[in-house]
């Protein structure tokens, strides 16, 4: 099974919404350090974390999966 990478998409959507990492981590209920690792694709998040981040960004979780 391939690893799910969402970092590039999360960062792009966060910046488009003028949110800092600290703000997104607070809204999503994820630690700032964890969010940073996710954005750098150093950590593959659990599905529940992907859902929290997607909800905080106002998108469907499938929109977070990086194309490449």
N, C-alpha and C positions, 0 to 999 in steps of 0.2 A: 504494500500500500504506500502510495506516495505521500510525502509530507505536505501539509497545507500551509502555504505561505500567504500571509495577508498584510505584511508590513508596509509594502509600497502603497497599497490601496488605502490602508488606515491613515498613513501619513498624508497622502494626497487629499482625502476627504476631510481630515482634521484641519489642514491648512486652508482648504476652500471655505470652511465654516469659521475661519478666524479663531480657532480654539488652540490653546496651548496644550502641551502634553499633560500638565498638571490639571487643567480644567477637564479634559476628556477622561483622565483617570478618575477624578472625583465623581463625575456624572456616571461613568460606567461601573464604578465600584471596583476598580483594578488599581493596584499600587502603581505609582509613577515609574518605579524601576522596572516592574513587569511590563508595563506598556512600552517603555523604551526598548526592552529586549524584543518584544513583539514587532515593533516598527523596524528594528534592525534585522528581523528574521533570524534572531538568535534563539528563539523559543517558539515552539509550535503550541498555540493555545488550545485549551479544551473547547469543545463545542459551546459549553455554557458561557465561556469568556467571549467567544466570537459573537454570541447572541447579545451579550451585554454591550459590547463595543458597537455593534450594528445599531442597537436601539438608541444608544447615546448619540450616534451620528445621524439617526433618522433614515437608515437604509435597510434593505433586506440583507441578511447575512451572506447570501450568495454574491452580493456586489463587492464583498471584501476580498474575495479570492483573487490573488494576483494572476494576471494573464501569463506572465513568465518571470 
